[in-house]
Amino acid sequence: MLDDTVYDALKQIVGSDNISKEPAILDGYAWQWCNEVENTLKGKDPSRFGQRPDAVLLPCSTEEVQAIVELCNSHDVKYKALSTGQGAWAGVTTERAIQIDLRRMNRILKIDPDNMYAVIEPYVTNAQLQSELIKYGLIHNAQGGGPQTSPLASHTSFVGPSFTSAHTGYSGRNLLGAEWIVPTGEVLQVGSFDHTGEWFTGDGPGFSLRGVFRGAYGAYGGLGVFTKCAIRLFTLPLPKGWEWKMTGTIPDHEWNLPEYWKMYVLNFPDWEKFEDAFYEVNDHNVSMMAMASSAEGLASMFTNTKNGALDAIFAGLLMHTKRYFVVMLTAHTEREFNYRTKLIQAIMVKHDGEELIEKGIVTPMPMHYAEGLRNSLGNHAFRFTSCFQSTHGGLDTIAMSVKICQINLPIKQKYIEKRVIGDDRGEGMWITGYEGGHLAHAEIPTVYDPASPESCRGYAYYQDECNKADIEQALGIPFFIVGDDVHDYYGPNVMNYQNWLRKIKAAFDPNEASDPGHYVSAKK
Amino acid sequence: MTLDEMERMMDSCVRCSKCKFLPGIMVRSKEFSSICPSIDRFDFHAYSGGGRVIMANALHKGRLEFTEEMLDILYKCTNCGACEVVCKFFYELEPNEIIHELKVAAVEAGVGPMPNHKKFIEQVESVHNPYGEPTDKRSSWLTDDIELDENSDTIFFAGCTASYRREEIASASVRVLNAAKEGFKMLGPDEYCCGSPVYRVGDKKRALEIMKDNVEKFKAQGVKRIITSCSGCYNMLKVEYPRFVETDFEVVHTSQLMESLISEGRLKLTNEVPLKVTYHDPCHLGRMAEPYEPWEGELVEVLTLVFMADPPKPIRRGANGVYDAPRNVLKQIPGIELVEMERIREYAYCCGAGAGVKAQYPDFALWTSGKRIDEAESTGASALVSTCPFCSTNFTDQLKEREEPMEFYDLTELVLKSIGGSE
């Protein structure tokens, strides 16, 4: 527990309204999705309650965050910052640790439409940012976590592919600059910010420490705090004067679908043809969205209720879908649209595909286009049991993504037979292309019952087996790779990268004040 | 349902924070993207719908005991239901119901409600209104020129707030009814509080007694239809009463009735009312006005771990609130230009007054109404219109503190102007 002098000193920094050690408040941070998985794998009960922080603080500025971090360093207190904070990795993992809730730092500091970047604070959400960017005909990569989550968290500290990754890449690749409070409390402005006063490119001409503070997968908040970041923006083809309009009543809304936007569901007879077609579509770089899933995924994406999704599944989606991917074309002009449409159709024909929307097998509503753009389509998977999580998550090639899905199928089926995870025939998966070429991200979403200890445990063991398959079958590193034990498990198979992580941690965090629980500990 | 019965729902919260914001696709600007006044004002996660679900679950699982601060967090919620609408976009959780049940648990544990709530509950018990006003003054707003039909089986139920604080709404309502020759009578001093303020702070036991007493009185008076201009009363009588007591009366809000009367040609909107207005959906007439539909059936496991209700279970998402009637009335008033705010219908931002917040936390209530009026002003409207005396009170309190404030009208007042009744 924190002694009163430390607590009072923290209170001096943020003011009495912005700090609490009330258990009812602290438990709001102890409870996290996926704690049930981590608790199981640690031999504990599968509870969503994890470590309760000793205090929660709500700083409102870089200076306040810096002062908190410095005080933690001088009083042997660990800290963990979060923004919207969904997931076990957002919480603290040890005793004598405080939670820094960045909710009050929620400004969009700059939108530069000419140079196509935005500067944001931690608690700006994807939906908020996109709603402002659309006024300029721009979008950012809004990670699949959803419209209510923080693009800063994803860009600086995580991996964030999205439904628009075919056009916008993934978050970690789009970080142009950051204001980083290093674990000991110094403030570093990295990227070209430090050189020119503008946030333009993450790799210079000033210092670039992206590889150090986030690398490929991010430090999950275990290496200091990010208080601002600059992110890359992308064009969004919209007619002049178009404004976002959503009408109707929950759950069926109507969206004013812009001209020259069209979705296709291209279905192929087997994995081989799917893979070839997916390569070609991504290689031509013509789609806003290019992503694949299962029949169950298709049903959940293009319906608005659980019953709607189940009805769609049983009405024939299982029968009609083989290996499909969804393409959303967007174009500025009729000519561009016609070209892209012809190209997609040619690729479909070349690889013996069929188009399921035209055949009436599936019918995306205009609001689903909007949900794709805002990245809430993935959240539809929560409708089945109010819970799902993904395994694997490699960022590799399209071929590797297909391989992940194929190898995972029997693993998943085994746990479905045990009745501990949801039945998607083992087929549930999600692949998105990114950066217009051969690159793709694959994850395997799996539903389980959060209210059933048996199901939570079952999912945890399934996840563990998926992780082992990643090593044994060389499927790449999963994106939920957190903590010493997991890094130590993977590291020896991947050039002992964990040793380098520990060197970074030791160099930047000599007091190990930045909670290492979901990153790596230097002292181990 | 008790907290015990809600445990499955509580265990299902993924702490996604969707309950703090409009659904992603509904967001049109950063400024008006949030949905919960409590988290907007107090910031700690515990002040959100999901945060309070976690709090309830922690209490239920024995991790927490009620403390003064916990009660403070709990009662700084207007139970506006917005968190639940957003949550149900994706999940089968009912955060607003859980929060209410936590308030019930607080009362049953002897620690709730809050001091000012206890005071108004005592006043409801002694003089049948939360304001402590004399019973015989309840209809003092009713002037001699209002025509009552003592033989009617329809009553106009003014409600405590319109009777004692927003008399202009009660007065405009009955004048509109008279103009349409819609027969009604009133209970006068025998009109008692509907029980809303008691129920909303978790004193379920006393609220049930009030409901039973009122229903008995309605029966004794031969009441078959209740007209009210109060969204809070409408919600209680229409939505909550049938959950707990047997009712055999119809409940109609003045906005619904006026819509019908206009379409039937019984109300002639002839006078020009040159105003650019925006409309605020009261929570209790909007998303919370959707009735609870009883369901009996079974959950069938159609895929492993995935259950489907058989027969289909109605989901109370807030889709079936009273949204169109007030708008349709406004649109038919000559001279009125209706411009909408960004957060409307089931996604409307609460005025900030409900569930005892106005009584116990007046500063917070005013803060919230200020946020809503900011949004109303952003439309360019010169007047804010609503259909709830309690929203009206909180808005007018806020407007008194602003320079160059916009005007506020209850819908009945504008209709009265248009039919020439206010001249």
Interface residues (C-beta under 8 A of the other chain):
Chain A: N18 S20 E22 P23 A24 I25 D27 G28 Y29 W31 Q32 W33 R48 F49 V56 L58 T84 G85 Q86 D101 R103 R104 I108 V124 T125 N126 A127 Q128 L129 Q130 S131 E132 G146 P147 Q148 T149 E243 W244 M246 T249 I250 P251 H253 W255 T305 K306 N307 L310 I313 F314 M367 A370 E371 R374 N375 S376 N379 H380 F382 R383 F384 T385 S386 C387 I416 R419 V420 I421 G422 D423 D424 V447 Y448 D449 P450 A451 S452 S455
Chain B: E7 R8 D11 S12 C13 V14 R15 C16 S17 K18 K20 F21 L22 P23 G24 I25 M26 V27 R28 S29 K30 S33 D43 F44 H45 A46 S48 G51 I54 M55 N57 A58 K61 R63 L64 T67 E69 M70 I73 V85 K88 F89 F90 Y91 E92 L93 V302 L303 T304 L305 V306 M308 A309 P312 I315 R317 G318 A319 Y323 R345 E346
